[in-house]
Structure formats: structure tokens, C-alpha cells
Amino acid sequence: MASQSAAGVTASTRRAERATSTTNRKMVATWLFISFALIVEMFGIGAYVQNDNAGLSIMAWQPVSGIIPPLTHAAWERMFALYKTIPQYKLLNHGMDLQGFKAIFWPEWIHRLWGRLLGFDFGVPLVYFWWTGRLEKRLRPWLALLFVLGGVQGLIGWWMVESGFHPGLTEVSVWRLSLHYCFATMLAIAVFTTALVVLKPDAERLSPEAAAKYKVARGFAIASIVFICIAIFAGTFLSGTHAYTIDNTFPLMQGQWFPPDYAALHPFWRNFFESKAATQWDHRLIATIAAVVVLAAVVVAIRADLPPRARDAFLVMGGLLIVQYILGVTTLVSKILDIGVAHQMNAVLLLAAAVWAYFELRGRRVV
């Protein structure tokens, strides 16, 4: 009996050592970074769907059977007939032919297919790593939760799409769109941060002097995360209202610093979420404030003489910030969809870089 108990302890110890080995950590982290990259790509596909008003082209939520698109002319006609019953067709696309319907069907179908692939990419390795003892015990419930939340994101997506079927509406609810985007951002950052933790689970010990030196940089990293998140949240309403289609000049709007039609809607609070002029101006302002905070964080980091990895994280954040601002302004003045898609994808990368910068300085223990 004692020998069996000892054997069990030995096997448990071996599994724990295997899960925490350097090689295994790199394997699990690589899987998580790939999952993060696939989620970022999902943002790009979703941006195409939103900007093309294609999200309402599939009238049913079929997680399994929906993976197969219409394969015959009769099947296409049945799908098109369903689309003709919703307000978007009657009010916006009346007279559209079958080829026109296919043009908006495929982006939404690819968007949903990519969501299924994400579930496969995350779920299968999760089971494999868990079954083979390559996952640390403390990570298992967290990763399982992330997998479940990925399914919740799919439900939120359908809930968003369903809002566009209501009488008189030709688009999805901007509130539900915002929730869908923000929830996806949260999942992406959670996966990215988990990968960082897997690679580097322990904080370094520092002298009191070094800890004090990094405190200010850490505070600026936190401020960068906060303002980037606010800018992303504001951007969801700009996208939801298609506000990038008006006032395509920068930095002025209608020749003024403040748009004269900012408060066109009543009650006033609706302008923050439904007015094209207001949502565009708000996003411009918040994005500019976020840019100043991020650039200040980079300057502080350079002056603080941070460790190489932390310094690199801040420099990457600064570089992505410059790219993000250029993409945003270029999207506005050119109205080119591809640039706007890159702008939305880069926003997630920018937030991830800010999280990385904070992570490199997080919880550093004092000697």
C-alpha cells in the first residue's frame, strides 16, 4: 500500500515537473500566441462584415450545420428569400439580385466559420495539453473558462445580429455591437496575458531603489492601458454608426474644431452613442489623449533605464501607437475600407503591447 502511495506521489511529481519545464512552457505559450493572432484576424474579418453591412445576411444561428454554405441554386434561393423578409433588404437593398446577396453572404459566413475554427484551435490543444499533463494545475480552470467564454462570445454575436431583424432597422444595435467588440477584445488580451504568464510566471526581485525607479513607468503603463481601452470603446460607436463616412477632414470638422451638429439628437446623451458627428469627434479627442499618454509612457520608460525586455515593450507600444494614429487619420480622409480594417486590428495589438509593458514591470518583488 505504501509503495503504491509513493508511486502515485512520484507520478504526480513527474507530471508537475513536466508541466513547468522550459520546453513545455514554450509549447503552451506558442499555442496561446497563435490563438491570439487568430483572434486578431477575426477582428479584421468582423470589420469587413460591419462596414459592408453584411452581418444580417444569414438569418439563422446554426453552430454545427451552418458550417456548410448553400450548395445548390435552390438552396441559395431559399437563403435569399429569408433575407428578403428583413427590413435591411426592404429599406436598403430592395432590388438586389442573387449575386449581390452572395457578395454580402460570404463575408458573414467566413466570419462565423473563423469563429468555429477559433474554437477548434483553442479547444483541441487544450484537451491535448491537459490530457498529457502539460498544463499546470493552476492554469487548467482558467483556460477552461476562456474556452467557455469563447462560446459566450458566439452567443453575443448572434444576439447582436438578431437586433438587426427588428422592424424599421437596417443595422445591428450599436450597443450590442460595442459589447461584441469589447468582449472579443477582453478575450484576446486574456489569452495574450496568459501566454506571457506561462513564459514568465515569476516576478524578479529588486532592490528598494530599483523598485522605486520602475514605479512611475508602471503607473504610465497602467494609464496607457486605461486610455487605449476608452479609445477602443469610443471607436465601437464610431464604427457602429458609420461615422467615418462624414466630415472626412483632419484635424477640423466642417471647418471647425468642434462640429456644429454635435448635439443634434435629443435627449443629449444619445449623441455620445448615436450621432455620427459626436461619435467621430469623441473618438478623435479620446484617441489624441491616449496618444499623448502612450508617448509620455515611452519617454518615461526610456529615461528610467528599464531592463531590455521592458524597454522593448514600451518601444513597441510607441511604434504601434504611431501606426495606429496614422491609420485612423488615413481611414478618415480616404474612406478606404482596407485601411479601416487595419486600424481596428492594430488597436488590439496596441492594447496588447501596453499590457506587455505593464507585465514586464508587474509585481516586481523587493529584496
PyMOL commands that set and color helices and strands:
alter all, ss='L'
color gray80, all
select helices_A, chain A and resi 2-19+22-51+65-67+73-83+87-92+98-131+140-163+174-199+208-240+243-245+268-274+276-303+308-334+337-361
alter helices_A, ss='H'
color red, helices_A
select strands_A, chain A and resi 205-206+365-366
alter strands_A, ss='S'
color yellow, strands_A
deselect
rebuild
show_as cartoon
